[in-house]
């Protein structure tokens, strides 16, 4: 019975129906009170008087009620809310009810479970602002963004971001993935624009550090350690699960997601990076309120940055190593590009600049072939890819020899026909 229906409302409705039809009409009463026909028939048996519920005043004792204190003190108060564990313990105490009743009791008394984390008293402030001098520190991080292309398709790419902690100069570049080879490319490109600092602050990513020893000393990734030695900077790692130590670059990635990407479409990675380069230039020429400087002006008026080594020493990091497959293809950024088949099985270096992908020799860095990247999943063949196919050699050494057979003398092979012709002429 609906709690909105009172005895006064019911009595007045019954009087109105009888006055209108001269007798009781349950259909009209149903429309007026919005009660079911079964409820109205039940009320009609009681002369339309609301009777109290049969369970009113009865004690609501269930099978689990005698064990409530045991559950509250021994399990819920100690943070244990696993229904299977509590059910097994209750069965040993003599409980005859079901597992479902235990689940229902736990869900109604979750307020007894203490919080998972209890804040200690006098906890010191974990976040403190700090400042650095020009050329002292850059902050670096990866972020992942969903980009919409001109056809409405959504694809995910990795956003490499680097910020000067002194003035807030920004650098953003996008890659298909966050592999270590893309990390090296992004860092070199950022250093070309911003200069080389004394220290780079970053996360504990596997492409930078493998693990930490017992005293906290980091064990660097071998490739990354060689890279920072070549460039001439040091790396400082953030505390684990402490992202606001490098809050400037974290805020930049959030700003990219909420400002740069929103409402825009891009054809491919090249188009995305061109737009990002323009966007960074515009934002770097606007005054930063937190620092009260224009990053572009503040950054380049100091000569506190180192310069990169010569480009020839950076090619191994700008052009990752690849192996040419047996059918003359090299895989780069999840797409395959053709190489003349005579280089099958050899090592090459692959470097993409914009929409041009160059395939270089591993040692001298000479160009073998250049592709125009069309960002299609279809294989990109090169001209004459199979025309220079080398002669296939036997897989095993040849041990047998062929004996020399002299050619047959065929100069007199038609003499027998001339002899037969002469004999037939003599017979005549």
VOTIKE-490409 format. One record per residue (C-alpha): x, y, z; residue in one letter. Coordinates in nm, 2 decimals, decimal comma. Example, Ala and Ser with C-alpha at 12.3 -4.5 7.8 and 13.67 -1.06 7.14 Angstrom:
2
R        x        y        z   kevex
R     1,23    -0,45     0,78       A
R     1,37    -0,11     0,71       S
END
This chain:
428
R        x        y        z   kevex
R     0,00     0,00     0,00       X
R     0,13     0,34    -0,10       X
R     0,24     0,55     0,20       X
R     0,09     0,86     0,03       X
R    -0,27     0,74     0,07       X
R    -0,42     0,83     0,41       X
R    -0,76     0,74     0,55       X
R    -0,90     1,09     0,49       X
R    -0,80     1,08     0,12       X
R    -0,95     0,73     0,08       X
R    -1,28     0,81     0,25       X
R    -1,33     1,13     0,04       X
R    -1,25     0,94    -0,28       X
R    -1,51     0,67    -0,20       X
R    -1,77     0,94    -0,13       X
R    -1,70     1,12    -0,46       X
R    -1,73     0,79    -0,66       X
R    -2,06     0,69    -0,49       X
R    -2,20     1,04    -0,54       X
R    -2,11     1,03    -0,91       X
R    -2,23     0,68    -1,00       X
R    -2,47     0,60    -0,72       X
R    -2,27     0,29    -0,63       X
R    -1,90     0,19    -0,59       X
R    -1,70     0,19    -0,92       X
R    -1,36     0,04    -0,87       X
R    -1,24     0,15    -1,21       X
R    -1,31     0,52    -1,13       X
R    -1,15     0,48    -0,79       X
R    -0,84     0,32    -0,95       X
R    -0,80     0,62    -1,18       X
R    -0,84     0,86    -0,89       X
R    -0,61     0,70    -0,64       X
R    -0,36     0,52    -0,88       X
R    -0,39     0,20    -0,69       X
R    -0,41    -0,15    -0,84       X
R    -0,74    -0,34    -0,87       X
R    -0,62    -0,60    -0,63       X
R    -0,54    -0,34    -0,36       X
R    -0,88    -0,18    -0,40       X
R    -1,06    -0,52    -0,37       X
R    -0,86    -0,58    -0,05       X
R    -0,97    -0,24     0,09       X
R    -1,33    -0,31    -0,01       X
R    -1,33    -0,62     0,20       X
R    -1,24    -0,40     0,50       X
R    -1,50    -0,13     0,41       X
R    -1,22     0,09     0,27       X
R    -1,04     0,12     0,61       X
R    -0,66     0,12     0,61       X
R    -0,55    -0,16     0,84       X
R    -0,20    -0,17     1,01       X
R     0,06    -0,40     0,86       X
R     0,06    -0,74     1,01       X
R     0,43    -0,72     1,09       X
R     0,40    -0,40     1,28       X
R     0,54    -0,43     1,63       X
R     0,70    -0,77     1,57       X
R     1,07    -0,81     1,64       X
R     1,27    -0,85     1,33       X
R     1,49    -1,13     1,44       X
R     1,67    -1,32     1,17       X
R     1,91    -1,61     1,17       X
R     2,21    -1,38     1,15       X
R     2,10    -1,15     1,43       X
R     2,26    -1,35     1,72       X
R     2,59    -1,33     1,54       X
R     2,59    -0,96     1,46       X
R     2,81    -0,86     1,75       X
R     3,06    -1,13     1,66       X
R     3,07    -1,01     1,30       X
R     3,11    -0,64     1,40       X
R     3,39    -0,68     1,65       X
R     3,59    -0,97     1,50       X
R     3,58    -0,89     1,14       X
R     3,42    -0,56     1,02       X
R     3,60    -0,35     1,29       X
R     3,93    -0,50     1,18       X
R     3,87    -0,42     0,82       X
R     3,78    -0,77     0,71       X
R     3,47    -0,77     0,48       X
R     3,53    -1,09     0,28       X
R     3,19    -1,26     0,29       X
R     3,34    -1,61     0,23       X
R     3,57    -1,58     0,53       X
R     3,29    -1,45     0,76       X
R     3,05    -1,71     0,64       X
R     3,29    -2,00     0,71       X
R     3,35    -1,85     1,06       X
R     2,98    -1,82     1,13       X
R     2,92    -2,18     1,02       X
R     3,17    -2,29     1,28       X
R     2,98    -2,08     1,54       X
R     2,65    -2,26     1,45       X
R     2,50    -2,03     1,19       X
R     2,23    -2,20     0,98       X
R     2,16    -1,92     0,74       X
R     2,27    -1,86     0,38       X
R     2,57    -1,70     0,23       X
R     2,35    -1,43     0,07       X
R     2,23    -1,32     0,41       X
R     2,59    -1,26     0,52       X
R     2,66    -1,06     0,20       X
R     2,35    -0,84     0,27       X
R     2,45    -0,79     0,63       X
R     2,80    -0,68     0,53       X
R     2,67    -0,43     0,27       X
R     2,44    -0,27     0,53       X
R     2,72    -0,23     0,79       X
R     3,01    -0,11     0,58       X
R     3,02     0,20     0,79       X
R     3,19    -0,02     1,06       X
R     3,48    -0,09     0,83       X
R     3,77     0,15     0,91       X
R     3,92     0,36     0,63       X
R     4,20     0,20     0,43       X
R     4,44     0,49     0,49       X
R     4,47     0,66     0,83       X
R     4,65     0,99     0,82       X
R     4,92     1,02     1,07       X
R     4,92     1,31     1,31       X
R     5,14     1,61     1,22       X
R     5,20     1,50     0,86       X
R     5,44     1,74     0,70       X
R     5,35     1,91     0,38       X
R     5,44     1,68     0,09       X
R     5,43     1,95    -0,19       X
R     5,68     2,24    -0,17       X
R     5,75     2,49    -0,44       X
R     6,11     2,53    -0,55       X
R     6,29     2,75    -0,80       X
R     6,60     2,68    -1,02       X
R     6,85     2,90    -1,20       X
R     6,87     2,93    -1,58       X
R     7,01     2,62    -1,75       X
R     6,99     2,42    -1,43       X
R     6,69     2,18    -1,49       X
R     6,44     2,07    -1,75       X
R     6,14     1,85    -1,66       X
R     6,05     1,57    -1,90       X
R     5,75     1,33    -1,92       X
R     5,53     1,12    -2,15       X
R     5,15     1,15    -2,19       X
R     4,90     0,97    -2,40       X
R     4,63     1,15    -2,59       X
R     4,34     1,05    -2,82       X
R     4,35     1,24    -3,15       X
R     4,07     1,26    -3,41       X
R     4,16     1,26    -3,78       X
R     3,98     1,41    -4,08       X
R     3,77     1,10    -4,12       X
R     3,64     1,09    -3,76       X
R     3,86     0,81    -3,65       X
R     4,01     0,82    -3,30       X
R     4,37     0,70    -3,26       X
R     4,60     0,72    -2,96       X
R     4,95     0,87    -2,98       X
R     5,23     0,95    -2,72       X
R     5,30     1,31    -2,63       X
R     5,66     1,39    -2,54       X
R     5,68     1,71    -2,33       X
R     5,98     1,90    -2,19       X
R     5,97     2,22    -1,99       X
R     6,24     2,46    -1,86       X
R     6,17     2,48    -1,49       X
R     6,32     2,83    -1,47       X
R     6,11     3,02    -1,73       X
R     5,85     2,77    -1,84       X
R     5,96     2,74    -2,21       X
R     5,76     2,45    -2,36       X
R     5,84     2,18    -2,61       X
R     5,58     1,92    -2,73       X
R     5,62     1,65    -2,99       X
R     5,40     1,35    -3,08       X
R     5,50     0,99    -3,16       X
R     5,31     0,67    -3,24       X
R     5,45     0,51    -2,93       X
R     5,66     0,58    -2,61       X
R     5,95     0,35    -2,70       X
R     6,30     0,43    -2,59       X
R     6,41     0,52    -2,94       X
R     6,13     0,78    -2,96       X
R     6,24     0,91    -2,62       X
R     6,59     0,97    -2,76       X
R     6,45     1,14    -3,07       X
R     6,22     1,37    -2,87       X
R     6,50     1,47    -2,63       X
R     6,75     1,55    -2,91       X
R     6,49     1,76    -3,09       X
R     6,40     1,94    -2,76       X
R     6,77     2,01    -2,69       X
R     6,81     2,15    -3,04       X
R     6,54     2,41    -2,96       X
R     6,60     2,47    -2,59       X
R     6,97     2,39    -2,53       X
R     7,12     2,12    -2,30       X
R     7,06     2,17    -1,93       X
R     7,27     2,04    -1,64       X
R     6,99     1,82    -1,51       X
R     6,68     1,65    -1,65       X
R     6,40     1,56    -1,40       X
R     6,19     1,26    -1,50       X
R     5,99     0,96    -1,38       X
R     6,12     0,61    -1,30       X
R     6,04     0,48    -1,65       X
R     6,20     0,16    -1,77       X
R     6,36     0,33    -2,06       X
R     6,56     0,55    -1,82       X
R     6,61     0,34    -1,50       X
R     6,59    -0,04    -1,45       X
R     6,57    -0,05    -1,07       X
R     6,69     0,10    -0,75       X
R     6,93    -0,05    -0,51       X
R     6,87    -0,09    -0,13       X
R     7,01     0,26    -0,06       X
R     6,81     0,42    -0,34       X
R     7,09     0,44    -0,60       X
R     6,94     0,41    -0,95       X
R     7,06     0,14    -1,19       X
R     7,04     0,32    -1,53       X
R     6,93     0,17    -1,85       X
R     7,25     0,10    -2,05       X
R     7,14     0,28    -2,36       X
R     7,01     0,58    -2,17       X
R     7,33     0,60    -1,96       X
R     7,54     0,61    -2,28       X
R     7,30     0,87    -2,42       X
R     7,33     1,11    -2,13       X
R     7,71     1,07    -2,12       X
R     7,73     1,16    -2,49       X
R     7,50     1,47    -2,45       X
R     7,65     1,58    -2,12       X
R     7,37     1,61    -1,87       X
R     7,26     1,43    -1,55       X
R     6,93     1,28    -1,48       X
R     6,74     1,32    -1,15       X
R     6,45     1,09    -1,07       X
R     6,13     1,18    -0,89       X
R     6,01     1,00    -0,58       X
R     5,79     0,71    -0,67       X
R     5,42     0,80    -0,68       X
R     5,51     1,16    -0,63       X
R     5,41     1,33    -0,96       X
R     5,39     1,69    -0,84       X
R     5,77     1,70    -0,79       X
R     5,77     1,78    -1,17       X
R     5,44     1,96    -1,17       X
R     5,53     2,20    -1,45       X
R     5,55     1,92    -1,71       X
R     5,25     1,74    -1,57       X
R     5,05     2,06    -1,60       X
R     5,17     2,10    -1,96       X
R     5,05     1,76    -2,06       X
R     4,71     1,83    -1,90       X
R     4,71     2,16    -2,09       X
R     4,78     1,98    -2,42       X
R     4,48     1,75    -2,35       X
R     4,24     2,03    -2,25       X
R     4,36     2,31    -2,48       X
R     4,55     2,20    -2,78       X
R     4,37     1,87    -2,88       X
R     4,02     1,97    -2,81       X
R     3,80     2,05    -3,11       X
R     4,07     1,99    -3,37       X
R     4,13     1,72    -3,64       X
R     4,47     1,61    -3,77       X
R     4,56     1,42    -4,08       X
R     4,86     1,23    -3,94       X
R     5,16     1,26    -3,70       X
R     5,34     1,51    -3,92       X
R     5,04     1,74    -3,94       X
R     5,00     1,70    -3,56       X
R     5,36     1,80    -3,49       X
R     5,35     2,10    -3,73       X
R     5,04     2,23    -3,54       X
R     5,21     2,15    -3,20       X
R     5,52     2,35    -3,31       X
R     5,31     2,65    -3,40       X
R     5,11     2,62    -3,08       X
R     5,42     2,60    -2,86       X
R     5,57     2,91    -3,04       X
R     5,25     3,11    -2,97       X
R     5,23     3,00    -2,60       X
R     5,60     3,06    -2,54       X
R     5,55     3,42    -2,65       X
R     5,28     3,49    -2,40       X
R     5,36     3,61    -2,04       X
R     5,35     3,34    -1,78       X
R     5,16     3,47    -1,47       X
R     5,32     3,24    -1,22       X
R     5,67     3,35    -1,32       X
R     5,58     3,70    -1,46       X
R     5,81     3,65    -1,76       X
R     5,77     3,58    -2,13       X
R     5,93     3,23    -2,17       X
R     6,08     3,30    -2,51       X
R     6,25     3,62    -2,40       X
R     6,37     3,49    -2,06       X
R     6,50     3,16    -2,19       X
R     6,73     3,29    -2,47       X
R     6,88     3,59    -2,29       X
R     7,09     3,36    -2,07       X
R     7,39     3,17    -2,20       X
R     7,38     2,90    -1,94       X
R     7,30     2,61    -2,17       X
R     7,54     2,36    -2,34       X
R     7,53     2,28    -2,71       X
R     7,47     1,94    -2,86       X
R     7,76     1,73    -3,00       X
R     7,80     1,72    -3,38       X
R     7,52     1,57    -3,57       X
R     7,72     1,27    -3,69       X
R     7,75     1,14    -3,33       X
R     7,37     1,18    -3,28       X
R     7,26     0,98    -3,59       X
R     7,26     0,65    -3,40       X
R     6,98     0,80    -3,17       X
R     6,80     0,99    -3,45       X
R     6,80     0,69    -3,68       X
R     6,72     0,36    -3,50       X
R     6,86     0,03    -3,62       X
R     6,64    -0,20    -3,82       X
R     6,69    -0,54    -4,00       X
R     6,57    -0,58    -4,36       X
R     6,34    -0,88    -4,40       X
R     6,40    -1,16    -4,65       X
R     6,15    -1,00    -4,90       X
R     6,31    -0,66    -4,89       X
R     6,11    -0,46    -4,63       X
R     6,20    -0,26    -4,32       X
R     5,95    -0,20    -4,04       X
R     5,93     0,14    -3,88       X
R     5,64     0,30    -3,68       X
R     5,42     0,00    -3,75       X
R     5,45     0,05    -4,13       X
R     5,68    -0,13    -4,38       X
R     5,90     0,03    -4,64       X
R     6,07    -0,14    -4,94       X
R     6,44    -0,17    -4,99       X
R     6,62    -0,32    -5,29       X
R     6,63    -0,69    -5,24       X
R     7,00    -0,71    -5,27       X
R     7,02    -0,57    -4,91       X
R     6,80    -0,84    -4,77       X
R     6,91    -0,96    -4,42       X
R     7,14    -0,66    -4,36       X
R     7,12    -0,39    -4,09       X
R     7,02    -0,03    -4,18       X
R     6,92     0,28    -3,99       X
R     6,58     0,45    -4,05       X
R     6,52     0,82    -3,99       X
R     6,19     1,01    -4,05       X
R     6,19     1,38    -4,09       X
R     5,83     1,51    -4,15       X
R     5,69     1,30    -4,43       X
R     6,03     1,18    -4,56       X
R     6,17     0,86    -4,44       X
R     6,54     0,79    -4,52       X
R     6,70     0,45    -4,51       X
R     7,08     0,48    -4,42       X
R     7,37     0,25    -4,40       X
R     7,45     0,16    -4,04       X
R     7,82     0,28    -4,03       X
R     7,87     0,55    -4,29       X
R     7,51     0,68    -4,28       X
R     7,49     0,69    -4,66       X
R     7,14     0,71    -4,80       X
R     7,02     0,39    -4,96       X
R     6,66     0,50    -5,04       X
R     6,41     0,77    -4,94       X
R     6,03     0,72    -4,91       X
R     5,75     0,97    -4,90       X
R     5,55     0,86    -4,60       X
R     5,18     0,84    -4,69       X
R     5,08     0,69    -4,35       X
R     4,90     0,40    -4,51       X
R     4,91     0,05    -4,37       X
R     4,97    -0,07    -4,73       X
R     5,34    -0,18    -4,80       X
R     5,54     0,11    -4,95       X
R     5,75    -0,05    -5,23       X
R     6,06     0,11    -5,37       X
R     6,14     0,14    -5,74       X
R     6,32    -0,17    -5,87       X
R     6,28    -0,35    -5,53       X
R     6,30    -0,70    -5,69       X
R     6,49    -0,62    -6,02       X
R     6,83    -0,65    -5,85       X
R     6,75    -0,99    -5,71       X
R     7,07    -1,19    -5,67       X
R     7,11    -1,53    -5,82       X
R     6,99    -1,79    -5,57       X
R     7,28    -2,02    -5,45       X
R     7,24    -2,38    -5,33       X
R     7,20    -2,42    -4,96       X
R     7,45    -2,70    -4,93       X
R     7,80    -2,74    -5,08       X
R     7,80    -2,94    -5,41       X
R     8,00    -3,26    -5,37       X
R     7,91    -3,46    -5,68       X
R     8,07    -3,41    -6,03       X
R     7,93    -3,47    -6,38       X
R     8,15    -3,69    -6,61       X
R     8,24    -3,54    -6,95       X
R     8,04    -3,70    -7,23       X
R     8,17    -3,61    -7,58       X
R     7,91    -3,50    -7,83       X
R     7,79    -3,75    -8,09       X
R     7,89    -3,72    -8,46       X
R     7,57    -3,64    -8,65       X
R     7,74    -3,54    -8,98       X
R     7,64    -3,88    -9,15       X
R     7,30    -3,93    -9,00       X
R     7,12    -3,90    -9,33       X
R     7,35    -4,13    -9,53       X
R     7,12    -4,43    -9,49       X
R     6,85    -4,25    -9,68       X
R     7,08    -4,19    -9,98       X
R     7,18    -4,57    -9,99       X
R     6,82    -4,68   -10,00       X
R     6,76    -4,44   -10,29       X
R     7,05    -4,58   -10,50       X
R     6,94    -4,94   -10,44       X
R     6,59    -4,87   -10,56       X
R     6,72    -4,70   -10,87       X
R     6,94    -5,00   -10,97       X
R     6,64    -5,23   -10,93       X
R     6,46    -5,04   -11,20       X
END
